[in-house]
């Protein structure tokens, strides 16, 4: 993937996570390697909402991911890498 795509996907994931969190943390202040549930209090429902909106904004079909894939996405970096892998694929 091209660096500009990586950067776009990271921006998309940061903005979408910041949007669903119950705190006022800015998207750029989110730690890519922090456990989203443990550090930011991301609930299961909010994780689904976050992933749905991030996939939509990144142009990646949520159907690309299995339940174990989603369960394994514990950090923002995990989500960014997963979306980057599928960016530009036709559903």
C-alpha positions in Angstrom: 0.0 0.0 0.0 1.2 3.5 -0.7 2.2 5.7 2.3 -0.6 8.3 1.5 -3.1 5.4 1.7 -1.6 4.3 5.1 -1.9 7.9 6.4 -5.5 8.3 5.1 -6.5 5.0 6.8 -4.9 6.0 10.1 -6.6 9.4 10.0 -10.0 7.6 9.3 -9.5 5.2 12.2 -8.4 7.9 14.6 -11.4 10.2 13.8 -13.9 7.4 14.0 -12.6 6.1 17.3 -12.6 9.6 18.8 -16.2 10.0 17.6 -17.5 7.0 19.5 -15.5 7.4 22.7 -17.3 8.8 25.8 -14.4 11.2 26.4 -13.1 14.4 24.9 -9.8 13.0 23.7 -8.7 14.4 20.4 -8.1 12.0 17.4 -4.4 12.9 17.2 -4.0 12.2 20.9 -5.1 8.6 20.6 -2.3 6.1 21.2 -2.1 3.6 18.3 -0.9 0.8 20.6 -3.2 1.3 23.5 -5.8 -1.4 24.2 -9.0 0.3 23.1 -11.2 -1.3 25.7 -8.8 -1.2 28.6 -7.4 2.3 28.1 -10.3 4.1 26.3 -13.3 2.1 27.7 -14.5 1.1 24.3 -17.5 -1.2 24.7 -18.4 -4.0 22.4 -21.3 -2.0 20.9 -19.1 1.0 20.4 -16.4 -1.2 18.8 -19.0 -2.4 16.2 -20.1 1.2 15.6 -16.5 2.3 15.3 -15.6 -0.5 12.8 -18.7 0.1 10.7 -18.0 3.8 10.3 -14.3 3.3 9.8 -14.9 0.7 7.1 -17.4 3.0 5.4 -15.0 5.9 5.4 -12.1 3.8 4.3 -14.1 2.1 1.5 -13.6 -1.3 2.9 -16.4 -3.8 3.3 -17.0 -5.0 6.8 -17.7 -8.4 5.3 -13.9 -8.7 4.7 -13.5 -9.5 8.4 -14.5 -12.6 10.3 -15.6 -12.6 14.0 -12.0 -13.7 15.0 -10.6 -10.9 12.9 -12.7 -8.3 14.7 -12.0 -9.8 18.1 -8.3 -9.6 17.4 -8.5 -5.9 16.7 -7.7 -4.6 20.2 -5.6 -1.5 19.3 -6.1 1.3 16.8 -2.9 0.0 15.0 -4.6 -3.4 14.6 -7.6 -1.7 13.0 -5.5 0.5 10.8 -3.4 -2.4 9.5 -6.5 -4.5 8.8 -8.2 -1.7 6.9 -5.0 -0.9 5.0 -4.7 -4.5 3.9 -8.1 -4.4 2.2 -8.2 -0.8 1.0 -8.9 -0.7 -2.8 -10.3 -4.2 -3.0 -13.6 -4.7 -4.7 -16.2 -6.3 -2.4 
